[in-house]
Amino acid sequence: MNKNFLIVNANYYMDISSGLLKSAINSLPKNAKIKIINVPGVFEIPVTISRNIKKFDGFIALGCVIKGQTPHFDFISQASTDAIMKMSINSKKPIGNGIITCLNMKQAKARKKKGAEAANAVLSVLSQK
C-alpha cells in the first residue's frame, strides 16, 4: 500500500507521545510516505489535520490527556474526539484516534503502544473496497 500519511503528534507529555509515535510508525508499511507534525497539545490536533485534509490519504492523531482536578480533561477529550470524527466522516478519509485519555501517568505509560492500534485502524479503512 503506497499511501501518504500525516501523523499529528501532541507532545505535551513527551515520554508518552514518543512511545505512541514509535508504535504508529512501526505499524505503517515500509513504503508509506509519512509526515509528522508536532503540536503542543491534543486540542491543536483537529485544526492541524483540517489544514492538511486534502494532502494525505490517511491521518493518525496521537496524544495524551491525563485527568486532573478540573473538568478540563472532559472538555478536551470530548472536543477533540468529536472534531476528529466529524472530519473523518465529512472528508471520507480515515483518521486513527490514538489520543489516550487516562486517569494518571501510570495508565498513560502502560498505553504507549496505542499508536499502533490507531495506525492499524487507518490501514484497515484504506484497504476497504
C-alpha positions in Angstrom: 0.0 0.0 0.0 1.8 3.1 -1.3 -0.1 5.9 0.6 0.6 9.2 2.2 0.1 9.5 5.9 0.1 12.5 8.3 0.7 11.8 11.9 -0.2 14.7 14.2 1.6 14.2 17.5 0.7 16.2 20.6 3.9 16.2 22.6 2.8 17.8 25.8 3.8 14.5 27.6 7.0 13.9 25.6 7.7 10.4 27.0 4.2 9.2 26.2 3.9 10.8 22.8 7.3 9.4 21.7 6.0 5.9 22.5 2.8 6.5 20.7 4.7 7.8 17.7 7.1 5.0 17.5 4.4 2.3 17.7 2.4 4.1 15.0 5.3 4.4 12.6 6.3 0.8 13.1 2.8 -0.3 12.1 2.7 1.5 8.8 4.0 -0.1 5.6 7.7 0.4 4.9 7.0 2.1 1.6 4.5 4.6 3.1 5.2 8.3 2.8 4.9 9.7 6.3 4.9 13.3 7.5 4.9 14.1 11.2 3.7 17.4 12.6 4.2 18.0 16.3 1.7 20.2 18.1 1.8 21.4 21.8 -1.4 19.7 22.9 -4.3 17.5 21.9 -6.6 20.5 21.3 -4.4 21.5 18.3 -4.7 18.2 16.6 -8.0 18.7 14.7 -7.1 22.1 13.2 -3.8 20.7 12.0 -5.4 17.7 10.3 -8.1 20.0 8.9 -5.5 22.2 7.3 -3.9 19.2 5.6 -7.0 17.1 4.9 -6.6 17.2 1.1 -2.9 16.4 1.0 -2.9 12.9 2.6 -4.7 9.6 2.3 -4.9 8.8 6.0 -4.2 10.5 9.3 -3.1 9.4 12.8 -3.9 11.6 15.8 -1.6 10.9 18.7 -1.5 12.4 22.2 -2.4 12.0 25.8 -4.8 13.7 28.2 -4.5 12.9 31.9 -7.3 13.7 34.3 -6.5 16.5 36.8 -8.5 18.3 39.4 -10.7 20.3 37.0 -13.2 19.4 34.2 -10.6 20.4 31.6 -9.9 16.7 30.9 -13.6 16.1 29.9 -13.8 19.2 27.7 -10.5 18.5 25.8 -11.2 14.7 25.4 -14.8 15.2 24.1 -14.0 18.2 21.8 -11.0 16.5 20.1 -12.8 13.2 19.7 -15.9 14.9 18.2 -13.8 17.1 15.8 -11.8 14.1 14.6 -14.9 12.0 14.0 -16.7 14.8 12.1 -13.6 15.5 9.9 -13.2 11.8 9.1 -16.9 11.5 8.1 -17.0 14.7 6.1 -13.7 14.1 4.3 -14.4 10.4 3.8 -10.8 9.8 4.9 -9.7 7.7 7.9 -8.3 9.4 11.0 -7.0 7.0 13.5 -7.6 8.2 17.0 -4.5 7.5 19.1 -5.3 10.0 21.7 -5.2 8.2 25.0 -7.3 9.5 27.9 -6.0 8.3 31.3 -6.6 8.9 35.0 -2.9 9.0 35.8 0.6 8.8 34.4 0.8 5.0 35.3 -2.1 4.3 32.9 -0.6 6.5 30.2 2.8 4.7 30.3 1.0 1.4 30.0 -0.8 2.6 26.8 2.2 4.0 24.9 1.7 1.3 22.2 -1.8 2.6 21.3 -0.4 4.4 18.4 -0.1 1.1 16.6 -3.9 0.5 17.0 -4.7 3.9 15.5 -2.4 3.2 12.6 -3.9 -0.3 12.0 -7.4 1.2 12.1 -6.4 3.6 9.3 -4.9 0.9 7.2 -8.0 -1.2 7.7 -10.2 1.5 6.4 -7.9 2.3 3.5 -7.9 -1.4 2.4 -11.8 -1.4 2.1 -13.2 -1.7 -1.4 
